[in-house]
Structure formats: C-alpha cells, structure tokens
C-alpha cells in the first residue's frame, strides 16, 4: 500500500496499536495516546484511554485481530481500520466480530505532525449479537 509521507506516521501508529493490542500490552497502547486521549466504546461510552484499556485488560484473557484494511484520510488527521476481532474473555468465553476503529490524531505535545498520537479512538461494531450471547462482560 502506497502511503504518502505526511500520512505514513499515523498509519504506523495504527499498526503499532494493533500489535500492542494482540499481546495485551496496555503500557505500549497508552504510549500511542495523547495524555488526554479518549475512547468511545459501544459498551462503555466515552472514557479516558487509560481507564478503558485498564477495564479491557481486566476482562480479557487474549485478543486476536485480523486487520483487513487501513484507510488514512488524505484531508484530515484521521485513520480508520476495518478488522476482525477475536476476544477471549477472562472466563474463557470467546466473542468474535467485525469492527471499525476510527483514530483521530493530534501532534504529540511539543512536536510537529511527524510524531502523531491518538486523541480519540472511536470503536464501531454491532453490539446486539454480542449482548444476546454473553451479556455485558465489562460489568
């Protein structure tokens, strides 16, 4: 995939995000976020990134992702990723779904746009089948 120089750093952050998610490295995930970073989750609503990923780690045994496509915007500092998520919960049950994550970036404090960090992660997926099968596993 050809990625123009101005967009490549954001795409790289998205790739590093998925690599860290796969191994459950919350510290590495949070290092990609702006200090005031937020996550908008279908289950949990709007949360500080640190709080969201702490809850995810507490409720998870493993995460596997198969990234289908990464879509960088040519006109904004936004990148979308379409992927399949296989989430093994603490109790051993497995939830699988297709998902789209939308990453909104800002420059890291005191830097230029070559060092982007995630300001907001918006997670989009259909929660109805998941809630019907397993209920709210964050509770």
Legacy VTK file of the C-alpha trace (Angstrom):
# vtk DataFile Version 3.0
C-alpha trace
ASCII
DATASET POLYDATA
POINTS 139 float
0.000 0.000 0.000
1.400 3.388 -1.007
1.158 5.863 1.860
2.232 9.498 1.315
4.920 10.749 3.709
2.530 13.049 5.584
0.132 10.177 6.324
2.616 7.348 6.944
3.332 8.207 10.616
-0.373 7.917 11.513
-0.707 4.597 9.686
2.374 3.373 11.558
0.764 4.281 14.898
-2.363 2.300 13.944
-0.239 -0.734 13.059
1.627 -0.432 16.378
-1.699 -0.149 18.199
-2.901 -3.478 16.788
0.434 -5.154 17.553
0.202 -3.990 21.182
-3.478 -4.988 21.430
-2.619 -8.511 20.245
-0.107 -9.035 23.065
-2.154 -7.206 25.686
0.499 -4.548 26.291
-1.554 -1.780 27.884
1.504 0.405 28.552
2.510 0.285 24.912
-1.055 1.012 23.799
-1.282 4.022 26.094
2.068 5.332 24.863
0.371 5.850 21.482
-2.312 8.109 23.001
-2.202 11.787 23.837
-2.274 12.284 27.643
-5.879 13.467 27.324
-6.768 10.620 24.946
-10.249 9.133 24.991
-12.023 6.027 23.766
-15.646 5.953 22.633
-16.888 2.400 23.102
-20.290 0.899 22.203
-20.378 -0.872 25.591
-18.777 1.691 27.884
-19.378 5.056 26.258
-16.745 7.814 26.421
-13.827 7.102 28.759
-10.261 8.220 29.327
-7.998 5.884 27.353
-6.175 4.710 30.488
-9.439 3.736 32.193
-10.801 1.997 29.107
-7.705 -0.118 28.499
-7.440 -0.997 32.195
-11.015 -2.326 32.066
-10.288 -4.172 28.834
-7.202 -5.812 30.381
-9.166 -6.831 33.495
-11.873 -8.522 31.441
-9.616 -10.114 28.802
-7.563 -13.261 28.528
-6.456 -12.684 24.916
-7.126 -10.576 21.838
-6.547 -11.558 18.232
-7.059 -9.209 15.314
-7.078 -9.700 11.593
-6.776 -6.269 10.038
-8.469 -6.215 6.638
-7.787 -2.608 5.641
-6.383 0.640 6.969
-7.926 3.784 5.499
-5.951 7.007 6.067
-7.791 10.212 5.272
-5.969 12.364 2.721
-7.578 15.542 4.096
-7.788 15.075 7.891
-5.661 13.565 10.621
-7.944 10.554 10.830
-7.312 6.881 10.071
-9.924 4.102 10.043
-9.139 0.416 10.386
-11.502 -2.402 9.457
-10.719 -5.696 11.185
-11.980 -8.935 12.697
-11.645 -9.159 16.477
-11.477 -12.425 18.390
-11.747 -11.587 22.073
-11.188 -14.245 24.718
-12.694 -13.123 27.985
-11.346 -13.841 31.462
-13.889 -16.649 31.887
-12.661 -18.350 28.688
-15.639 -17.469 26.511
-14.851 -16.135 23.051
-16.541 -13.284 21.240
-15.850 -12.592 17.554
-16.993 -9.672 15.470
-16.008 -7.369 12.640
-15.187 -3.883 13.767
-14.131 -0.473 12.535
-11.885 1.662 14.722
-11.552 5.331 13.886
-8.379 7.003 15.138
-8.284 10.802 15.413
-4.755 12.142 15.794
-3.063 15.205 17.224
0.617 16.052 17.295
2.430 14.934 20.423
2.994 17.771 22.897
5.857 19.983 21.813
6.355 18.219 18.497
5.364 18.514 14.880
2.992 16.284 12.906
5.742 13.686 12.373
5.002 12.422 15.903
1.245 11.867 15.937
-0.598 10.440 18.878
-4.167 9.237 19.207
-6.523 11.834 20.638
-9.728 9.827 20.213
-10.401 6.202 19.345
-13.976 5.543 18.243
-14.906 1.854 18.217
-17.793 0.839 15.962
-19.435 -2.586 15.860
-22.860 -4.161 16.203
-23.315 -4.995 19.889
-26.719 -6.677 19.586
-25.479 -10.217 18.792
-22.782 -9.990 21.437
-25.111 -8.806 24.186
-27.619 -11.524 23.279
-24.949 -14.254 23.505
-22.883 -13.229 26.508
-24.354 -10.177 28.205
-22.208 -7.321 29.458
-18.816 -8.852 30.301
-17.417 -5.481 31.417
-19.763 -5.491 34.415
LINES 1 140
139 0 1 2 3 4 5 6 7 8 9 10 11 12 13 14 15 16 17 18 19 20 21 22 23 24 25 26 27 28 29 30 31 32 33 34 35 36 37 38 39 40 41 42 43 44 45 46 47 48 49 50 51 52 53 54 55 56 57 58 59 60 61 62 63 64 65 66 67 68 69 70 71 72 73 74 75 76 77 78 79 80 81 82 83 84 85 86 87 88 89 90 91 92 93 94 95 96 97 98 99 100 101 102 103 104 105 106 107 108 109 110 111 112 113 114 115 116 117 118 119 120 121 122 123 124 125 126 127 128 129 130 131 132 133 134 135 136 137 138
